[in-house]
Amino acid sequence: MKQIKETKSKFIKIRCPKCKNEQIMFGKSSTQVKCLVCGKILAEPTGGKSKVKARVLEVLE
C-alpha cells in the first residue's frame, strides 16, 4: 500500500494594505503575488515560504 505524503504548506488569506482587497494565496508561491485590484506586490518568493508584505488574516487548512 502506497502512502500519500501530506504537505506542510498552506493557503493564506491576506489583505492588501493599499486598497483593503482580500485574496487567497499559496504560502510557498514561486512567483510574485500582486493585488488583483491595485497591482501592489503583496508577497515575494524566497525559495521556501513567501515573504508576505500584507496583513495575514487567516491560515486556511
MDAnalysis code that builds the backbone (N, CA, C; Angstrom):
import MDAnalysis as mda
import numpy as np

u = mda.Universe.empty(183, n_residues=61, atom_resindex=np.repeat(np.arange(61), 3), trajectory=True)
u.add_TopologyAttr("name", ["N", "CA", "C"] * 61)
u.add_TopologyAttr("resid", np.arange(1, 62))
u.add_TopologyAttr("resname", ["MET", "LYS", "GLN", "ILE", "LYS", "GLU", "THR", "LYS", "SER", "LYS", "PHE", "ILE", "LYS", "ILE", "ARG", "CYS", "PRO", "LYS", "CYS", "LYS", "ASN", "GLU", "GLN", "ILE", "MET", "PHE", "GLY", "LYS", "SER", "SER", "THR", "GLN", "VAL", "LYS", "CYS", "LEU", "VAL", "CYS", "GLY", "LYS", "ILE", "LEU", "ALA", "GLU", "PRO", "THR", "GLY", "GLY", "LYS", "SER", "LYS", "VAL", "LYS", "ALA", "ARG", "VAL", "LEU", "GLU", "VAL", "LEU", "GLU"])
u.atoms.positions = np.array([
    [0.842, -1.187, 0.000],
    [0.000, 0.000, 0.000],
    [0.882, 1.244, 0.000],
    [0.574, 2.164, -0.875],
    [1.367, 3.381, -1.015],
    [0.786, 4.493, -0.145],
    [1.676, 5.156, 0.609],
    [1.208, 6.249, 1.457],
    [1.242, 7.564, 0.693],
    [0.266, 8.398, 0.959],
    [0.222, 9.733, 0.359],
    [0.841, 10.703, 1.344],
    [1.821, 11.478, 0.850],
    [2.525, 12.428, 1.699],
    [1.705, 13.708, 1.834],
    [1.504, 14.147, 3.064],
    [0.791, 15.410, 3.282],
    [1.774, 16.562, 3.229],
    [1.355, 17.650, 2.588],
    [2.228, 18.816, 2.512],
    [2.050, 19.675, 3.749],
    [3.107, 20.354, 4.130],
    [3.048, 21.248, 5.277],
    [2.713, 22.680, 4.849],
    [2.653, 22.895, 3.549],
    [2.350, 24.232, 3.043],
    [0.847, 24.484, 3.071],
    [0.482, 25.730, 3.272],
    [-0.929, 26.100, 3.423],
    [-1.282, 27.249, 2.481],
    [-2.570, 27.462, 2.343],
    [-3.057, 28.665, 1.669],
    [-3.326, 29.698, 2.759],
    [-3.073, 30.954, 2.448],
    [-3.316, 32.010, 3.436],
    [-4.179, 33.110, 2.829],
    [-5.038, 33.690, 3.661],
    [-5.872, 34.807, 3.237],
    [-5.170, 36.083, 3.682],
    [-4.942, 36.988, 2.735],
    [-4.227, 38.234, 3.030],
    [-5.058, 39.440, 2.619],
    [-4.722, 40.604, 3.200],
    [-5.427, 41.854, 2.877],
    [-4.412, 42.873, 2.377],
    [-4.694, 43.478, 1.248],
    [-3.823, 44.498, 0.666],
    [-3.827, 45.735, 1.558],
    [-2.624, 46.254, 1.922],
    [-2.574, 47.447, 2.776],
    [-3.009, 48.721, 2.052],
    [-2.984, 48.698, 0.725],
    [-3.323, 49.890, -0.059],
    [-4.833, 50.031, -0.307],
    [-5.457, 48.964, -0.818],
    [-6.879, 49.064, -1.201],
    [-7.806, 48.187, -0.363],
    [-7.250, 47.438, 0.610],
    [-8.017, 46.582, 1.530],
    [-8.689, 45.389, 0.851],
    [-8.264, 45.049, -0.358],
    [-8.792, 43.866, -1.038],
    [-8.285, 42.606, -0.335],
    [-9.162, 41.619, -0.156],
    [-8.776, 40.352, 0.454],
    [-8.658, 39.298, -0.635],
    [-7.582, 38.525, -0.576],
    [-7.415, 37.443, -1.533],
    [-6.653, 36.298, -0.887],
    [-6.694, 35.140, -1.540],
    [-6.060, 33.942, -1.028],
    [-4.838, 33.633, -1.878],
    [-3.730, 33.289, -1.205],
    [-2.505, 32.929, -1.917],
    [-1.911, 31.667, -1.315],
    [-1.011, 31.033, -2.056],
    [-0.301, 29.849, -1.584],
    [0.890, 30.311, -0.749],
    [1.100, 29.682, 0.384],
    [2.149, 30.100, 1.303],
    [3.559, 29.979, 0.765],
    [3.767, 29.081, -0.209],
    [5.093, 28.898, -0.801],
    [5.053, 29.215, -2.294],
    [4.545, 30.376, -2.639],
    [4.425, 30.749, -4.044],
    [5.802, 30.945, -4.673],
    [5.929, 30.580, -5.932],
    [7.212, 30.675, -6.637],
    [7.299, 31.936, -7.494],
    [6.245, 32.728, -7.523],
    [6.242, 33.988, -8.264],
    [5.724, 35.105, -7.356],
    [5.916, 36.345, -7.788],
    [5.383, 37.479, -7.027],
    [3.867, 37.404, -7.011],
    [3.288, 37.747, -5.863],
    [1.831, 37.797, -5.746],
    [1.441, 39.261, -5.704],
    [0.608, 39.673, -6.676],
    [0.168, 41.063, -6.746],
    [-1.304, 41.151, -6.393],
    [-1.699, 42.307, -5.878],
    [-3.110, 42.558, -5.586],
    [-3.880, 42.528, -6.897],
    [-5.025, 41.856, -6.882],
    [-5.834, 41.743, -8.094],
    [-6.551, 43.044, -8.446],
    [-6.641, 43.973, -7.480],
    [-7.345, 45.230, -7.709],
    [-6.378, 46.355, -8.096],
    [-5.371, 46.607, -7.234],
    [-4.496, 47.767, -7.459],
    [-3.108, 47.412, -7.998],
    [-2.731, 46.137, -7.976],
    [-1.450, 45.713, -8.540],
    [-0.253, 45.800, -7.613],
    [-0.453, 46.174, -6.349],
    [0.649, 46.260, -5.383],
    [1.202, 44.861, -5.113],
    [2.532, 44.750, -4.974],
    [3.158, 43.462, -4.680],
    [2.883, 43.107, -3.221],
    [2.255, 41.952, -3.010],
    [1.872, 41.513, -1.669],
    [2.804, 40.452, -1.105],
    [3.471, 39.682, -1.961],
    [4.382, 38.639, -1.498],
    [5.440, 38.362, -2.566],
    [6.631, 38.009, -2.083],
    [7.724, 37.678, -2.990],
    [8.270, 36.302, -2.643],
    [8.720, 35.549, -3.649],
    [9.273, 34.219, -3.387],
    [10.656, 34.312, -2.751],
    [10.995, 33.338, -1.901],
    [12.314, 33.308, -1.263],
    [12.998, 31.960, -1.477],
    [12.353, 31.047, -2.151],
    [12.882, 29.694, -2.311],
    [12.157, 28.710, -1.413],
    [11.560, 29.205, -0.346],
    [10.758, 28.384, 0.566],
    [9.431, 29.074, 0.763],
    [9.172, 29.493, 1.998],
    [7.948, 30.244, 2.263],
    [8.076, 31.641, 1.677],
    [6.970, 32.191, 1.209],
    [6.977, 33.527, 0.618],
    [7.143, 34.604, 1.684],
    [7.787, 35.699, 1.299],
    [7.904, 36.860, 2.186],
    [6.658, 37.707, 1.948],
    [5.750, 37.689, 2.922],
    [4.457, 38.358, 2.777],
    [4.572, 39.807, 3.246],
    [4.115, 40.729, 2.381],
    [4.166, 42.162, 2.698],
    [2.774, 42.723, 2.961],
    [1.838, 41.853, 3.249],
    [0.459, 42.245, 3.515],
    [0.034, 41.638, 4.847],
    [-1.128, 42.061, 5.323],
    [-1.638, 41.527, 6.586],
    [-2.240, 40.141, 6.367],
    [-1.783, 39.182, 7.153],
    [-2.329, 37.826, 7.085],
    [-3.586, 37.772, 7.942],
    [-4.717, 37.436, 7.325],
    [-5.992, 37.377, 8.044],
    [-6.216, 36.012, 8.664],
    [-5.937, 34.941, 7.890],
    [-6.072, 33.598, 8.429],
    [-5.320, 32.597, 7.588],
    [-4.965, 31.490, 8.216],
    [-4.300, 30.379, 7.532],
    [-5.379, 29.339, 7.283],
    [-5.541, 28.966, 6.019],
    [-6.588, 28.016, 5.642],
    [-6.023, 26.606, 5.654],
    [-6.784, 25.678, 6.212],
    [-6.330, 24.274, 6.319],
    [-6.717, 23.495, 5.078],
])
